[in-house]
Amino acid sequence: MPISRRSKQKQKKKRKIILLALVISSILLVGVIAFAISLTQESKNATSKMYVPLEREEEAQTKLRITPFSILVAGVDDEKEAKYGRSDMLLLVTVNPKAEKISMVNIPRDTRLYIEELEREDKVNHAYSYGGINFTINALEKLLEIPIDYYVTTNFQGFEDIVDTLGGIEVDVPFTVDIQLADTLKWKTYTEGPMLLKGNEALAYVRMRKKDPEGDKGRNLRQKQVIQAILNESTRFSSITKLDDLIENVGENVRTNMPTSDYLGFVKLYQEIKDSPIVPLTLEGQDERIYSKIENKELSYFIPNEASLEELKQNLKANLGKN
């Protein structure tokens, strides 16, 4: 029995919303990217805007394969005084398709490391300020001694737009706290229990660290919580009507070096390993105040613990099959 035109359209919409949910959860949570694929011109324009190869890549190459790979996900704060902004959040993800294993580690933004292009040690988020994603990847590859195959950057405006387009998201706030909103500078009280958050409120919620009893660990948990809420909301049937706006949000605010030829491969891979647990890795260290000749003042740096750094490198190499 032939499928009606309406049925085909419904199936296409369903496929698109599933892929879109994958996009949002991947970009902001673990970086397993599968950008929305559709036949609309708007989607083609979005993917065209997103693709920005690294300087070391002369042309687009299909790199997706069954062998392990890594992705750096950067949340970028577009500060006016910095040419490229600053990387406020850095998540490094390794994916081993054969072993069905995913690992994720958060690199503190104040991590002190050597930046070859600047010929000095500095904060990793300063690497982004001076040279964007290229300086950042080069510095992290030398620190961790592993290759970084892909990157994804998204600014915080894109995060807010996605949440607002969905009509907000509901999260279970773990404790009552007052947080200042970056755009209005007003204070908002987050009360323990379920809360519906708008875009700017969700952003403040995931960025807050100092008032969390668990510090960075608590912030990481809240980031995962919010992304899961975005995923849940974007897969609701009622969100299908918002699909084009969501695709536009992603296209305007996301950049990646992943060729479009890899997208469908990521979709297939994600379907195979989506139920695999994410192995959280950590980089331990301590905060230290060190005098900066460039800033002409003392700055607070995160100094990685040597033993913890070595353990992290070994775990990353093992998941990438580099041992």
Secondary structure, DSSP 4 states (H G I P E B T S, - for coil): -PPPHHHHHHHHHHHHHHHHHHHHHIIIII--------SSHHHHHHHHHHB---TT-SS------SS-EEEEEEEEE--TTSSS-EEEEEEEEEEETTTTEEEEEE--TTBEEEEGGGTEEEEHHHHHHHHHHHHHHHHHHHHHTS---EEEEEEHHHHHHHHHHTT-EEEEESS-EEEE-TTT--EEEEPSEEEEE-HHHHHHHHH--TTSTTHHHHHHHHHHHHHHHHHHHHTSGGGGGGHHHHHHHHHHHEEE---GGGHHHHHHHHHHHTTSPEEEE---EEEEEEEETTTTEEEEEEEE-HHHHHHHHHHHHHHTT--
